[in-house]
Amino acid sequence: MNLHDLAEIWALLKPSIKDGDPSEAADLLVQHLIDIEGHDPMEIKKVFGADSDVREALSYFSTEEEEDEYEDDDDYEEEELDF
């Protein structure tokens, strides 16, 4: 399934999530698209760009990756100081 099809499905499903949490649904969708389907976050942003919940989920995903990279750098610096 391509991203354009998924964007259409998302647009149809989102209104029916009124009692739930659409931002959580967007988080799960973005996580699935990146982790399982292997889509690039920038590609997802181009297709879903008009949807604020998906854009927010993408920002959390990229922030999470950047934090992990910085944590790895901190561990490396600590090891260097121990020498």
C-alpha positions in Angstrom: 0.0 0.0 0.0 1.4 3.4 -0.9 1.4 6.5 1.3 -1.3 8.3 -0.7 -3.7 5.4 -0.1 -2.8 5.4 3.6 -3.4 9.2 3.7 -6.9 8.7 2.3 -7.6 6.0 4.9 -6.3 8.2 7.7 -8.6 11.1 6.5 -11.6 8.7 6.6 -10.7 7.2 10.0 -9.8 10.3 11.9 -13.3 11.7 12.4 -14.5 8.4 13.8 -11.9 8.6 16.6 -13.8 11.3 18.4 -14.1 9.4 21.6 -10.5 8.3 21.5 -7.2 10.1 21.0 -6.4 11.0 17.4 -2.9 12.2 18.3 -2.2 8.7 19.8 -3.6 7.1 16.6 -1.3 9.4 14.6 1.7 8.4 16.7 0.9 4.7 16.1 0.4 5.3 12.4 3.7 7.2 12.1 5.6 4.6 14.1 4.2 1.8 11.9 5.0 3.6 8.7 8.6 4.2 9.8 9.4 1.1 11.8 7.4 -1.6 9.9 6.9 -0.2 6.4 10.3 1.5 6.2 9.0 4.9 4.9 11.2 7.9 5.3 9.8 10.6 7.7 10.3 13.3 5.1 8.3 11.2 2.6 5.5 10.8 5.2 5.5 14.5 5.9 5.1 15.3 2.2 2.0 13.1 1.9 0.4 13.8 5.3 1.7 17.4 5.7 -1.8 18.9 6.0 -2.6 16.8 9.1 -1.5 18.4 12.3 -1.6 15.2 14.3 0.6 13.4 11.9 3.0 16.3 11.7 3.2 16.4 15.5 3.8 12.6 15.6 6.6 13.0 13.1 8.2 15.7 15.2 8.1 13.4 18.3 9.7 10.6 16.3 12.5 12.7 15.0 13.1 14.2 18.5 13.3 10.8 20.0 15.9 9.7 17.4 18.0 12.8 18.1 17.9 12.3 21.9 19.1 8.7 21.4 22.0 10.0 19.3 23.0 12.5 22.0 22.7 9.9 24.7 25.2 7.7 22.8 27.5 10.7 22.4 27.4 11.4 26.2 28.3 7.8 27.0 31.2 7.9 24.6 32.5 11.2 26.2 32.3 9.7 29.6 34.3 6.7 28.5 37.0 9.0 27.1 37.3 10.8 30.4 37.8 7.6 32.3 41.1 7.0 30.5 
